[in-house]
Amino acid sequence: MDSTEPVRLPVKIVLPTSGTTLHRTLCFYHEPLNGDLPRYIAETSDAPGIRNYAHHRATMTIQDIRGRESDFTLPIHSFAALPGAFSGLNHPTSGNTHAIDFNDDLQVSTSYITHVKALLLDYLPRATEVVVFDYTIRKASATKTAARQVRKIHIDQSPEGALRRARRHLDQKTAALISSGAKRFSIINVWKSIKETVTDHPLTFADCRSLCQSDLVPVTQIYPDYIGETYALRNRSTQVFWY
């Protein structure tokens, strides 16, 4: 694929004529000043890491998906909204036996993860198994913490990073089938608000059809027990974002 061509075939992206359009400063990738390859190093799992590259800040238009959630699908846009998928899980009450206390790690790692697995198997009819290898409860903070909001535009796994995840979290036979191309897999992030409507730091998604391969920058992620790879994103004025 030519590096100047879009990741997907060029299509016309229809933008909404109503809804709340935002103009916000987003954090994109900026090359390290010394010419090194980009990397992120986390010395411990409970402290924020250090990166060797700066942010390039650019003001972008972010479109509102509310009222047209059904227009978006994973195969076409790289994200989807599922209204009602977590109904009843937010607020523990005397009559709600399904509510999850997200301050209770045991409830999250059992009841919530079970719900997520069932949700994905229902939403993805060709899926035969769901393996949850990580979860994070984000908490907005003005100071740097490992669990606070992430402001940089990024993709959690590059293709190489995804294969490393498969080898790390799946059994050896399945990982070998994936590496050989005999078996397919997808890595899907599932996000939900904990307390109903989010009033600050809403999730922002890029429409993958508006990205070019040259926008994507592999970043080595170094942890005490693992080395992964993510994508950072170079800014381009024609990129389309939604919230």
N, C-alpha and C positions, 0 to 999 in steps of 0.2 A: 504494500500500500504506500503510495506517495505520501510523504509527511505533510504535504499541504492540503490533502484531501480530507473531508469530514470522515469521522469514524463510521458513520452510516451514509447510505446514499442520500444526496441532497433532497430535501423535501421542503415544502412551504409550511412554516410554523404559524398557525393561526393564533393571534393574540386576542385576549378578551377585549370587548368594547365597554364593559362595566366592571365593577369591583374596585377594591382599593389597591391602586398601584403605588408601590413604594420606591423611593430612590435612596439607596443606602450604600455606605462604604463597605466593600468586601475586601478581604485579605487574600491576595494571590501570591504566586511564587516570584521570588527575585533571586537571581543567581548569586552564589557565594562570591564575595568580592575577591577572594584569593584564587578563584578558579577551581577549587575543590569540588568533588561531587557532593550533592546534598545528602545530609544525613541527620538523623534525630537519635539522640542517646538518652535513654532512661536508666538511671543507675538503680532505682528501686521501683516497685510496682505502685507504691502509694505516694510518689512525689512526681511533680511535673518534670519532663525531660528538657534537654537543651538541643537546639537545632543550630546548624552552622550557616543558615541562610536567613535573609530578612524577608519581611512582607512587602509586597507592592500593593498599595491601597488604591482602589479605583471605585468610583461611584457608579453603580449599576442599577438598572431598572429591574424590579422584582415584581412579577405578576401574581395576582391572587387566584388560587384555584377553587376557592369556595363557590359552591353552586354548580360546579362542573367537574366534580371529583371523578365521575365515571368516564371522563374523556381520557384519563391517563392510565397507561398500563406499563408493566415492567418491560416487556419485549420491545416496546416502541420508545418509551420516554426514559426508561431506567428507574422509574419510581411509580408508585400507585398509592392512592388514598383509599382506605377501607373504613368508611363511616360505620360505627356501631360494632366494630370487630372486638372491642374490649368492654362492651357495655356491662356494667355491674361489677367491674373489677376495681373501681377507684375508691369508693367510700364504704368502709366497714360500718354496717348498721345491724341492728338486732334481727332484721328480716332479710339481710343479704348475706347468705352463707358463702358466696363466691368471691367476695371482696378480698383483695390482696393488700397486706400491710407491707409497703415497699421499704420500710425500715427493718423488716425482718428477713434476713438473708435466707433462712430456711424456707419461708413461704415463697420467696422469689425463685429460689433454685428448684423448687418442686412444683407447686401449683401454677405459678406464672409460666415457667418453662414448658410445662405440660400443655398449657393453653396455646402457647406460641407454636409448638410442634403441630398440634391439631389444626390450628389456623392455616399454617403453610401447606400442610397436606391437602387441606380442602381447597385452598386457593390455587395450588399448582397441581393439576390433575395428573401430570406425568411423573411427579415426584414419588419415590418409593420409601424414602427414609429422610429424616431431618436430624441433624446433629448440631446441637447448640454448643459452641466451644467458648463462648464468652458473653458476658453482659456487663453493662455499666449503668449506674443510676446517676445521671447528670444533675448537678446542683449549681445554679448560677452563682458566681462569686466574683467580686472585684479583685481579689488576690489570686495568684496562681496556685491552683491545686490540681491534682491528677484527674479529678472528676468534674471540673468546671466546664462550662461551655467551650467549644472549640470554634474559633473565629476564622481559621484559615480554610479556604476552599480546598477540598481534598477528596480522594477516593481511597477507602480503607485498604484495598488490596489492588496491586497491579496484577497482571496475569502471572508473573513469576511469584509474587507474594501469595496469590491464591493457591498455586501448586505447593508452595511451602506449607501453607496451612493444611492442605489435604494430607500431606505426608506427616504432619505433626499430630493431627487430631483424628485421622481415620485409621482403620486397621491396615496392616501392611498389604494385604491382598487387594483391598479396594483402592488404596493409594496407587498401587502399581498399575491397576486397570485404568485409572484416571491419567497417570503419567504417559501411558502408552496410547491414549486416545480411545480405548475400548469402552470407556465409561465416562459419562458426562456428569458435571456437578455445577452448582451455582452457589455463590455466597450472597446471602440476602440479609440486609439489616432491617430489623423490625423496631420501629420507634412508636412510643405512645406517651402522651402527657400523663402525669401522675395525678394532678389536681385539676381536672377539667380543662378549661380554656387557658392556653399559654398566652401570657400578656407581655413577656419579654423574651428575647432570643429565640424567636420561632425558627424552626428548621427551614433552611433554604436549599432547594434542589436545582441542579443544572439539568436542562433538557439535553440528553446525550446527543440528540441530532444536531445540536448547535456547536458541538465540540469538534476540533480537529485533532488528529493524532499528535501533531506538533505542539498542541496545548499541554499535553500530559508529560510530566517530568517524574521519572522514578526516583524515589527517596528511600534510602536504606534506613530501616528502623532497628535500632540496636537495643535489646533488652538483656537483663542479666542471664536469661536462660534461652534466648531465642533471637534470631536475626530475620526480620521480615522485610517486606518492600511495599510501599504505598505509592500513590500518585499525588503530586502537587499539581496545581493548575496555573498555567500562564494566562494572563488576561488578554482577551480580544473583544473588541466592541460588539461583535455580532453574537456573542454568547447570550443564551436566554436562561433566565432564572425564574423560579416559582417559589411561592410559600403558601 
